[in-house]
């Protein structure tokens, strides 16, 4: 069974964050992205990014609770770093 968690942030520049996050992780893990979506393939599971009308949706998927929590930490902390100009924060659900 796949476990998921998601978060949404309101921003006028979702493509910027998709590009920044995917380029950041590309030197370590497989990624694919364009201006509308991104996919980051971690050993623990997936990170999925999607531009929406009012911002950016982020999701993480893993096969177990420990992996899901670790991916939330990894994706969340790196997002906060690349989004420092807007001081955006993630609330996972």
WOMO-V933375 format. One line per field, one symbol per residue. ss: DSSP state (a for helix, b for strand, c for the rest). A space follows every 50 residues. Layout:
ss = ???
This chain:
ss = ccbbbbbbbbcccaaaaaaaaaaaaccccbbbbcccbbbbbcccbbbbbb bbccbbbbbbbbccaaaaaaaaaaaaaaaaaaccccccccccc
